[in-house]
Each structure stands twice: as structure tokens, then as C-alpha cells.
Amino acid sequence: MPYENKHVAILVDSEEFETFAVENPEDAPEGVDYVVGTREDGSTDLQRIQFDADMYSIEDVGAWIEEQGLEAIEIQEATGEKESDESEQSDEMEESE
């Protein structure tokens, strides 16, 4: 699912993991978050890398991934749109009835 303000490079399918944790190593570039997934057997892997869309273009993301020698199975562009929550949607449905 694309995010409002983050471009995402997906490296491993999320279905392989039970839990996720965001990591920000000291040597990570500013505006970059690493998401590590943990499998049922306890093994971990870098599942995706998230990039602040205000700091990186979608082209920057592709170039950075390539420079790091990584291979993304998908790169998702930030939507720039705020997701509405269910309460807003239910209010709108009630008003239209």
C-alpha cells in the first residue's frame, strides 16, 4: 500500500514475515528508514526501505537502490494524498443517505 509522504522500495514480499521493525542506523542517510521483517523461525531480513518524499524524488530512490547494489521487487511512489480514516468515511456515508 503506497504511503502519503514516503516512497517505498520493497525488497522482499511482506507475506514472508510475521513482524516488522523500523531501524535507523547512524550511517543511514537522512530521510531514509529501513524496515526489517522477522520470520516465524526468527530469521530477519531487510524487507523495505522508505524514503521521505519531501527529500527524495522517485527517480532518486531508484538510483539509490541501484547504487547500493540492491534489487527492489517494487518501488511505490508516495501518493501525496492523506488517507481518510473509517470515521470520516462513515460520516460521509451517513450524510449521503
HUVEN-V766932 format. One record per backbone hydrogen bond with DSSP energy under -0.5 kcal/mol. NH is the residue of the N-H (numbers start at 0). CO is the residue of the C=O. Records with the same first field share a line. If there is no record, write none. Layout:
NH=CO + CO
This chain:
2=5
6=50
7=75
8=48
9=7 + 73
10=8 + 46
11=46
15=12
16=13
17=37
18=37
20=35
22=33
27=24
31=28
32=49
33=22
34=47
35=20 + 33
36=44
37=18
38=42
41=38
44=36
46=34 + 44
47=34
48=8
49=32
50=6
51=30
52=4
54=51
55=51
60=56
61=57
62=58
63=59
64=60
65=61
66=62
67=63
68=65
69=64
72=9
73=9
75=7
78=2
79=3
88=84
89=85
90=86
91=87
92=88
93=89
94=90
95=91
96=92 + 93
